[in-house]
Structure formats: C-alpha cells, structure tokens
Amino acid sequence: MLRNREQDDRPLRLILRAIAASAALLGLTAGAAVAQPADQPPQASAGAGEGEKGVAWIKLCTTDEKTKKEQCLVTQELRDGNTGQLLASGSVRIAEGEKILLIFAVPIGVLLPPGARIQIDADKPTVAPYTICFPQACVVRTEIDDTFIANMKRGKDMTVSVMNAERKAVSFPLTLVGFTKAYDGPPLDPELYKQAQQKLTEEIKRRAEEERKKQEQEQGQQPQ
C-alpha cells in the first residue's frame, strides 16, 4: 500500500515542480491572476496576456523511471503579478495505459470536506475531493474522460471554487484559450523548462528584494 501511495503522489510532486516554470515562460505579469469571490463572474485573468503571448497552457513530459512509460502534464498556473507567488494551478495528466486525471493545486487552509467545484463555462459543475495536502498547496484530483477533454477544448473558461476557513467560497479562473494547442501539440523542450525555472527564481528574488526596500523606505518616512 505504501508503494502505491508513493506512486500516486509522484505525479503530484511533478506538477508542483512543473508549474514553477510556466510563469517564467509566460511572463509573470501576463500570467497574473487574483483569486476572487465565487459570486463574481469568472474572469480568466490568467490569460490576460493571451492575445499577445499566444500561450497560457504548457505541456511537459517525462518518463517514469520504474515503468518506463511517458507521462505528460498540460498545465496552467495562476500567480500574483507583483510577487510571483503561486495562487493555484490546473493540470491534465496523461499517461500511457492510465485514466486521464484533472488535477488542481490550491492554497492550503481550505475546508477539505466540501471538496472543490469545477465548472467549464456554464456547464454543470463537477465536485472533486482533495487527495493530499503538501506544505505549499492542497491537491484536488479526479478522473476525466474524452468528453470532458472535448469540453475543455471548445470552452472559454474553467473555474475551480473552494471553501476557505471562513466558509466563504473563493474561485480561481483559468482560461481555456490555448488548451487544445498545448494538449495536442508537442511537449516543451526540457532545456527551455530548466532555463525557465532559473529565470523565475531570479525574478521572484528580485521582486522580493524590491518590496523589502520599499517597505524600509516607507517606514523611514513615517513621522517619529
């Protein structure tokens, strides 16, 4: 059982590593988004730069060392445009001989029993359970079929809504523009992925340092 659990968690850990690169590939501001109350109309702000960048989803593939089978993630992430902090992500996992999985990573501190509500445009929403929580995120995972993939390809937006500790619904909108191209197309070059990770790390450090200096300056200007 322990071995099976480790195998189940491995693709989730891959997702958390993979989504760290996509902001650098998209540009931190182009991929910026802010979580919003669930009663507001979904706004696919992750694709705010879609028309200029032409991309919001990326495809990453790797080969499982034990099974030697290829597994791919088609991923989009939402980040704070000022800090680069990850807010949420949505991924489709494809692996040879396995069910297609829809996986979301959302902030910790959510209420677990209600699960997460997933909706494409005005379609009937799907409720999916949380499967595991890491220090940086809680993960929702559910099996999907070809019909759901087809709906993602023809849709405009996909929104995942969660319940926070105050029992208020919070929504994370993802654009579906560009999903078909990423899903059907070739994966991202591994070397480009590596470079993106490094670029993102450097950018986040730079912005954190700028914010620290800004706060110190504001504190220095306060009257004594």
C-alpha positions in Angstrom: 0.0 0.0 0.0 2.8 2.4 0.9 4.4 1.8 -2.5 1.1 2.5 -4.3 0.7 5.8 -2.3 4.2 6.9 -3.3 3.5 6.1 -6.9 0.2 8.1 -6.7 2.0 11.1 -5.2 4.8 11.2 -7.7 2.9 12.9 -10.5 1.5 15.4 -8.0 5.0 16.4 -6.9 5.9 16.7 -10.6 3.1 19.1 -11.1 4.3 21.3 -8.2 7.7 21.4 -9.9 6.4 21.9 -13.4 4.1 24.8 -12.7 7.0 26.7 -11.2 8.4 27.1 -14.8 5.3 28.3 -16.6 5.2 31.8 -15.1 8.7 32.5 -16.5 7.7 31.1 -19.9 4.5 33.2 -20.0 5.9 36.3 -18.3 4.9 36.9 -14.7 2.5 39.7 -15.4 0.9 38.0 -18.4 0.1 35.0 -16.2 -1.0 37.1 -13.2 -4.3 36.4 -11.5 -6.1 37.0 -8.3 -8.5 34.7 -6.5 -12.0 36.2 -6.4 -15.2 35.6 -4.5 -17.3 32.8 -6.1 -20.3 35.1 -6.5 -18.5 37.2 -9.0 -18.5 36.3 -12.8 -15.4 34.3 -13.6 -12.7 36.3 -15.3 -9.9 34.3 -17.0 -7.2 36.7 -15.9 -4.5 34.0 -16.3 -5.0 34.6 -20.0 -4.9 38.4 -19.8 -1.8 38.4 -22.0 -3.1 35.6 -24.2 -3.6 37.7 -27.3 -0.1 39.0 -27.1 1.7 35.9 -25.8 -0.4 33.3 -27.6 0.0 30.8 -24.7 -1.5 30.1 -21.3 -1.0 26.3 -21.1 2.2 24.4 -21.4 2.9 20.7 -21.9 5.6 19.0 -20.0 6.5 15.3 -20.4 8.8 12.9 -18.5 9.5 9.2 -18.5 8.7 7.3 -15.3 12.0 5.6 -14.1 10.2 2.5 -12.9 7.6 1.8 -15.6 9.5 3.5 -18.4 6.2 5.0 -19.6 5.8 8.6 -20.7 3.6 10.8 -18.6 2.6 14.4 -19.7 1.1 17.3 -17.9 -0.8 20.1 -19.7 -0.6 22.8 -17.1 -1.7 26.4 -16.5 -0.9 28.3 -13.3 -2.2 31.5 -11.6 0.4 33.7 -10.0 0.4 37.0 -8.2 1.6 39.6 -10.7 3.6 41.5 -8.1 5.3 38.8 -6.1 5.2 35.8 -8.5 3.7 33.8 -5.7 1.7 30.7 -6.9 -2.0 31.1 -6.3 -3.4 28.0 -7.9 -2.9 25.7 -10.9 -4.8 23.4 -13.1 -3.3 20.4 -14.9 -4.4 17.5 -17.1 -2.2 14.4 -16.6 -1.9 11.9 -19.5 -0.1 8.6 -19.0 0.0 5.5 -21.2 -2.4 2.9 -20.1 -3.9 5.1 -17.3 -7.0 7.2 -16.8 -6.7 10.9 -17.7 -6.6 12.9 -14.5 -7.7 16.5 -13.9 -5.6 18.0 -11.0 -5.8 21.3 -9.3 -3.4 22.7 -6.7 -5.0 25.4 -4.4 -3.7 27.2 -1.4 -3.6 25.5 2.0 -6.2 26.5 4.6 -9.2 25.3 2.6 -12.0 23.3 4.1 -11.5 19.7 2.9 -14.9 18.0 3.3 -16.7 20.1 0.7 -14.1 19.3 -2.0 -13.7 21.6 -5.0 -16.3 22.7 -7.5 -15.0 22.6 -11.1 -17.0 24.3 -13.9 -16.4 24.9 -17.6 -18.3 28.0 -18.8 -22.0 27.5 -17.9 -21.8 23.7 -17.9 -23.0 21.6 -14.9 -20.2 21.8 -12.3 -18.3 18.8 -11.1 -17.3 18.3 -7.4 -13.9 16.6 -6.8 -12.3 15.6 -3.5 -9.0 16.7 -2.1 -6.5 13.8 -2.2 -3.4 15.2 -0.4 -2.0 18.4 1.1 1.6 19.5 0.8 3.2 22.4 2.8 2.6 24.7 -0.2 -0.7 23.5 -1.6 -3.7 21.1 -1.3 -4.4 19.0 -4.3 -7.7 18.1 -6.0 -7.6 15.1 -8.3 -10.4 13.5 -10.3 -10.6 11.2 -13.4 -12.0 12.6 -16.6 -12.9 11.2 -20.0 -12.6 12.2 -23.6 -15.9 14.1 -23.4 -14.6 16.3 -20.6 -11.4 16.9 -22.7 -13.6 17.9 -25.6 -15.5 20.3 -23.4 -12.2 21.9 -22.3 -11.2 22.2 -26.0 -14.4 24.0 -27.0 -14.8 26.0 -23.8 -13.6 29.5 -22.9 -13.1 29.4 -19.1 -12.7 26.8 -16.4 -13.2 27.8 -12.8 -12.3 25.9 -9.6 -14.1 27.1 -6.5 -13.1 26.2 -2.9 -14.3 26.9 0.5 -11.9 28.8 2.8 -11.5 28.6 6.6 -14.2 31.3 7.0 -16.6 29.1 5.0 -16.6 31.6 2.1 -16.3 30.4 -1.5 -13.2 31.5 -3.4 -12.8 31.0 -7.2 -9.7 30.5 -9.3 -10.4 31.1 -13.0 -8.3 29.6 -15.8 -8.6 30.5 -19.5 -9.1 27.5 -21.8 -7.8 29.5 -24.8 -4.7 27.7 -26.0 -5.6 24.4 -24.2 -6.2 22.5 -27.5 -2.9 23.6 -29.0 -1.0 22.5 -25.8 -2.8 19.2 -25.4 -2.5 18.1 -29.0 0.9 19.6 -29.6 4.5 18.5 -28.7 5.9 19.0 -25.2 8.1 21.8 -24.1 11.8 21.4 -24.6 13.4 20.2 -21.3 16.2 22.6 -21.6 13.8 25.5 -22.0 11.9 24.3 -19.0 15.1 24.3 -16.9 16.0 27.8 -18.1 12.5 29.0 -17.2 12.8 27.6 -13.6 16.0 29.5 -13.1 14.6 32.7 -14.6 11.5 32.5 -12.4 13.6 32.0 -9.2 15.7 35.0 -10.1 12.7 37.2 -10.8 10.9 36.3 -7.6 14.1 37.1 -5.6 14.4 40.4 -7.4 10.8 41.4 -6.7 11.1 40.3 -3.0 14.2 42.5 -2.6 12.4 45.5 -4.2 9.4 45.0 -1.9 11.7 44.8 1.1 13.5 48.0 0.2 10.1 49.7 -0.5 8.9 48.8 3.0 12.1 50.0 4.6 11.8 53.3 2.8 8.1 53.8 3.8 9.0 53.0 7.4 11.8 55.5 7.3 9.4 58.3 6.1 6.9 57.7 8.9 6.9 60.6 11.5 8.7 59.8 14.7 
